[in-house]
Amino acid sequence: MFEITDTQKIGVGLAGFGISFLFLGVLLLFDKGLLAIGNLLFISGLGCVIGPRRTLSFFFQRHKLKASISFFGGVIVVLMGWPIVGMIVETYGFVLLFSGFLPVAINFLRRVPVLGTLLNMPGLSRILDMLAGDSNRTTV
């Protein structure tokens, strides 16, 4: 097992609160205050979990530069007060940045007891297979 530091625990909490605030901001018709707080908490939580140096090297790799500019540009647009436009730009950048993790996340979620049953339903399973890029997945 690996040991989790206190800073990483705080980072998981910050990122969790950030995702919660983002969800509430979208749920409450793109409330710019909640979206701004959610963005700041998520980014600071990510920095605490993987460390500042690895966070900077993740976001500013040469092949991820367009995605990083889109993501941070969307955050800035949300902070300026245009939440719908900012969230669209930010979502585009987020998908480009984290699309490599999507197959791993989908396969992990399929192994969660209750959620896995829902995700393995015939219609939803086909959509998730297309998203994950797993065309010939075998069900166990």
Secondary structure, 3 states (H helix, E strand, C coil): CCCCCHHHHHHHHHHHHHHHHHHHHHHCCCCHHHHHHHHHHHHHHHHHHHCHHHHHHHHCCHHHHHHHHHHHHHHHHHHHCCHHHHHHHHHHHHHHHHCCCHHHHHHHHHCCHHHHHHHCCHHHHHHHHHHHCCCCCCCC
